[in-house]
Amino acid sequence: MESFTGGGLPPDDVVVAALRAGDEAMFAALLDTWSRGMLWLARSHVSTSDSAEEVVQDTWLAVIKGIDGFEGRSSVKTWVYRILVNTARKRGVRENRTVPWSSAFEQEKPTIDRSSFQGADDPFPGHWKYFPLAWPTPEGEVLAAEVRGRIAVALADLPPRQRTVITLRDVEGCTSEEVCEILDISAANQRVLLHRARAAVREQLEDYFETARRSA
């Protein structure tokens, strides 16, 4: 039995053929690759981690049952995640936690503190007073366990819609088009949610690094 772990997933047509043939190695590879992100996404719609795990399990059962009907109109990943979202939303309705995605422009605090910008009497009104701190590089601080934990906390603190979008884009590597299709939202909504999520995470990381510098 061929192993797909560690080397990435093969093209969609190979994945689909393997699943239709009942290839356990392929199914295990999909589980290893996507299940963590699926749990994050499901948790945005339901009330407990146990519920999220059940949503993921129900999703995989639906994938196995429905793979023969997969028509290839989207990528396999988009199709699987779309099943997940529909399953999670239905369960969320039962738990009275679902908020319509159409309310993506809900009132929220500004993404960046206004004090970070120059005022009307400054040389360049509306421009940054100072440039935002750069994201840590993969070779540097971001590899530290404490920083990874801080990022996880920042993601968990986000509103559900923002957490879902940033998880799909920056954790799972989905394109903006895939996110729009998975969540059935417009490109404009996706951009706003992603911008707000990234700004909130950046703010928490900047606070963390500033505190670390002061205590150094």
Secondary structure as UniProt FT lines:
FT   TURN            5..6
FT   HELIX           12..20
FT   TURN            21..22
FT   HELIX           24..43
FT   TURN            44..45
FT   HELIX           49..66
FT   HELIX           67..69
FT   HELIX           76..94
FT   TURN            95..96
FT   HELIX           101..103
FT   TURN            104..105
FT   HELIX           114..116
FT   TURN            120..121
FT   TURN            125..126
FT   TURN            138..140
FT   HELIX           141..143
FT   HELIX           145..156
FT   HELIX           160..166
FT   HELIX           167..171
FT   HELIX           176..183
FT   HELIX           187..215
//
